[in-house]
Amino acid sequence: MKKVAVISAILEDPEDTQHDFNDIVASFKGIIKGRMGIPIPEQGISLVSIAVLGETDEINSLTGKLGKIDKVSVKTAMSKKDF
């Protein structure tokens, strides 16, 4: 069964972390439905929100890989409803 989820990430040093972040996100392109990035240069951070539709294991794998990047904080909100 598939779930809808929103993955929120804070990149604390986007110039150093965005390449690794984008590479991981690109490797999960099959489950990604949309993405929004908000740079906040005066604070030296970027906020990223990713909408996904996939198996729970796929979503957790994406979240886990993003969370392992130094200076990246990640949280996921997942639907209770199965699709």
Rosetta silent file (secondary structure, phi, psi, omega in degrees, C-alpha in Angstrom):
SEQUENCE: MKKVAVISAILEDPEDTQHDFNDIVASFKGIIKGRMGIPIPEQGISLVSIAVLGETDEINSLTGKLGKIDKVSVKTAMSKKDF
SCORE:     score description
SCORE:     0.000 S_00000001
   1 L     0.000  146.350 -179.749    0.000    0.000    0.000 S_00000001
   2 E  -102.621  155.029  177.886    1.122    3.521   -0.736 S_00000001
   3 E  -126.436  153.830  169.822    1.026    6.579    1.481 S_00000001
   4 E   -96.910  138.256  179.567    1.123   10.292    0.801 S_00000001
   5 E  -145.630  157.958  172.610    3.765   12.152    2.769 S_00000001
   6 E  -121.537  123.244  177.841    5.407   15.532    3.072 S_00000001
   7 E  -103.415  123.564  178.745    9.110   15.600    3.830 S_00000001
   8 E  -109.997  135.474 -178.666   10.381   18.864    5.309 S_00000001
   9 E  -135.748  144.347  172.500   14.071   19.650    5.410 S_00000001
  10 E  -116.542  118.988  176.466   16.241   22.469    6.714 S_00000001
  11 E   -98.300  110.455 -174.499   19.619   22.793    5.015 S_00000001
  12 L   -76.844  -20.883  177.003   21.804   24.745    7.432 S_00000001
  13 L  -141.145   75.051 -169.625   24.605   25.308    4.941 S_00000001
  14 H   -57.728  -32.589 -179.833   22.946   24.983    1.525 S_00000001
  15 H   -63.382  -32.930  179.927   26.048   25.719   -0.518 S_00000001
  16 H   -89.995  -26.676 -171.917   27.771   22.698    1.018 S_00000001
  17 H  -104.119  -19.441 -171.355   24.768   20.371    1.384 S_00000001
  18 H   -66.359  -30.254  179.956   22.516   20.989   -1.629 S_00000001
  19 H   -64.528  -50.735  178.147   24.522   18.826   -4.062 S_00000001
  20 H   -62.658  -42.653  179.673   24.253   15.700   -1.880 S_00000001
  21 H   -58.684  -50.477 -178.287   20.642   16.559   -1.031 S_00000001
  22 H   -64.950  -36.385  177.813   19.650   16.961   -4.691 S_00000001
  23 H   -62.197  -43.330  179.581   21.437   13.753   -5.725 S_00000001
  24 H   -66.939  -45.872  179.078   19.476   11.735   -3.159 S_00000001
  25 H   -59.120  -42.930 -179.795   16.167   13.378   -4.084 S_00000001
  26 H   -62.218  -32.571 -179.457   16.813   12.686   -7.782 S_00000001
  27 H   -71.940  -12.240  177.361   17.397    9.011   -7.031 S_00000001
  28 L  -111.826   24.749 -174.013   13.817    8.820   -5.657 S_00000001
  29 L   -58.394  -22.962 -179.469   12.192   10.683   -8.565 S_00000001
  30 L   -66.857  -23.005 -179.452    9.671    7.863   -9.051 S_00000001
  31 L  -107.689   -6.158 -175.562    7.814    8.705   -5.818 S_00000001
  32 E   -85.478  127.273  179.512    8.183   12.498   -5.834 S_00000001
  33 E  -102.508  -23.541  179.245    5.080   14.466   -6.797 S_00000001
  34 E  -173.134  160.316 -177.355    6.333   17.986   -6.075 S_00000001
  35 E  -149.603  140.232  176.680    9.045   20.012   -4.442 S_00000001
  36 E  -135.113  130.314  177.208    9.343   23.545   -3.113 S_00000001
  37 E  -119.889  137.109  179.463   12.531   25.223   -1.964 S_00000001
  38 E  -125.750  105.586  176.333   12.761   28.495   -0.090 S_00000001
  39 E   -76.126  140.400  174.875   16.217   30.031    0.260 S_00000001
  40 E  -128.600   76.320 -171.810   16.776   32.263    3.281 S_00000001
  41 L   -62.767  -31.195 -178.857   20.250   33.637    2.525 S_00000001
  42 L   -66.455  -20.746  176.442   20.314   36.168    5.361 S_00000001
  43 L  -103.381   -6.994 -179.813   20.157   33.226    7.799 S_00000001
  44 L    72.788   29.703 -179.917   22.370   30.935    5.709 S_00000001
  45 E  -134.312  165.820  170.017   19.681   28.253    5.361 S_00000001
  46 E  -133.543  143.692  175.662   17.240   26.808    2.859 S_00000001
  47 E  -107.764  134.970 -179.846   13.877   25.200    3.554 S_00000001
  48 E  -131.366  134.595  175.666   12.707   22.355    1.314 S_00000001
  49 E  -122.793  129.289 -177.085    9.326   20.632    1.211 S_00000001
  50 E  -125.380  123.428  175.689    8.883   17.457   -0.857 S_00000001
  51 E   -93.751  129.807 -177.823    5.502   15.811   -1.560 S_00000001
  52 E  -131.899  155.899  172.377    5.737   12.061   -2.161 S_00000001
  53 E  -135.341  110.326 -176.656    3.467    9.106   -2.910 S_00000001
  54 E  -168.131  179.323  175.568    5.080    5.753   -2.274 S_00000001
  55 E   -65.424  149.115 -179.394    5.479    2.670   -0.140 S_00000001
  56 H   -54.773  -41.889 -179.680    6.247    3.372    3.517 S_00000001
  57 H   -63.314  -38.439  178.606    9.685    1.747    3.166 S_00000001
  58 H   -65.171  -44.973 -179.347   10.551    3.973    0.184 S_00000001
  59 H   -63.359  -44.673  178.953    9.501    7.131    2.025 S_00000001
  60 H   -64.992  -35.116  177.733   11.431    6.118    5.136 S_00000001
  61 H   -64.770  -45.334  177.797   14.486    5.310    3.030 S_00000001
  62 H   -60.654  -48.800  179.765   14.424    8.750    1.415 S_00000001
  63 H   -59.611  -43.891 -179.276   13.951   10.460    4.771 S_00000001
  64 H   -63.597  -43.266 -179.936   16.748    8.420    6.344 S_00000001
  65 H   -66.033  -40.312  178.172   19.244    9.137    3.580 S_00000001
  66 H   -65.766  -39.405 -178.794   18.491   12.870    3.671 S_00000001
  67 H   -67.868  -19.163  178.875   18.798   12.901    7.461 S_00000001
  68 L   -80.877  -11.025  178.311   22.295   11.406    7.293 S_00000001
  69 L   -73.504  130.242  178.364   23.627   14.470    5.464 S_00000001
  70 L   -59.673  137.215  178.054   25.601   16.694    7.818 S_00000001
  71 L    69.423   23.123  174.522   23.818   20.005    8.572 S_00000001
  72 E  -124.111  127.305  176.124   20.444   18.752    7.245 S_00000001
  73 E  -110.228  134.594 -173.891   17.430   18.279    9.539 S_00000001
  74 E  -134.343  139.816  172.658   14.489   16.239    8.219 S_00000001
  75 E  -137.779  149.409 -179.431   10.956   15.422    9.411 S_00000001
  76 E  -128.094  136.016  170.786    8.186   13.532    7.649 S_00000001
  77 E  -112.380  123.202 -174.837    4.411   13.717    8.007 S_00000001
  78 E  -116.963  141.673  179.338    2.708   10.644    6.535 S_00000001
  79 L   -64.368  150.686  173.504   -0.966   10.095    5.712 S_00000001
  80 L   -82.844  -24.630 -178.081   -2.944    7.602    7.742 S_00000001
  81 L   -81.032  139.022  175.175   -4.866    6.631    4.620 S_00000001
  82 L   -91.876  148.746  177.656   -3.524    3.985    2.256 S_00000001
  83 L  -123.937    0.000    0.000   -3.689    4.438   -1.524 S_00000001
